[in-house]
Amino acid sequence: MSDHFLFPAQAIVGLPVNGSAAAFPVRRIYCVGRNYAAHAREMGFDPDREPPFFFCKPNDAESVVPVAAGAEAAIPYPPRTENYHYEIELVVAIGKAGRDIAVEDAASHIFGYAVGLDMTRRDLQMRMREQGRPWEIGKAFDYSAPIGPITPLADSGELAAGAIALTVDGKTVQSSDLSKLIWNVNETIAQLSTLFELRPGDLIMTGTPEGVGAVLPGQTMVGSVAGLSPISVKVV
């Protein structure tokens, strides 16, 4: 059947894996909205009243930007925005399929973890939110998901706590701890698996802490999560 496509099919995006020559093939990217209480408040919401909700980003090479260990990636400033925001996030890589996964079994479905950025055209996102329309133009645009190397669970252990931070040109702009997630990783996997069957190759961006803000061309973002490979991304 593959010989009968009208034009070349999109190549599968692979993320580097620490300690392996093989790449992690990206299938889907799920994102959790407002999963740190302080960030929910800075966006004008009450975190105590809201169950987790999800949105998606494209999984193609125009959206996912693999960031190799020790390297700096470059992403273009996107069109149609004047308020381009960074959001540092822990990314969970799924390695085993499952549906209706119990919280206590969730870790067995994790392949590993990575550091990622959920880049956001905030002005477009807010405009769509005010109009009651989907967020795609604010969240699911080209080069909106720079993601670093995946550290296998066997090497990192389960991540329930640990520092998460982002600097812009050396200045710390986001700083928190994974223990402050409203819905922790295992709970997020359990909730998401009631809506979709999770499969190997899926990524979950688990939400960003407070301190989101605008980034400009020429600025460099360095994101880190304790125990994982940091990422460096320059806006060009």
Salt bridges, closest charged atoms under 4 A:
GLU42 OE2 - HIS39 ND1 2.80
ASP46 OD2 - ARG49 NE 3.24
GLU50 OE2 - ARG34 NH2 2.94
GLU87 OE2 - ARG122 NH2 2.60
GLU87 OE2 - LYS139 NZ 3.19
ASP118 OD1 - LYS57 NZ 2.81
ASP118 OD2 - LYS139 NZ 2.78
GLU197 OE1 - ARG99 NH2 3.64
GLU197 OE1 - ARG199 NH2 3.67
ASP202 OD1 - ARG27 NH1 2.88
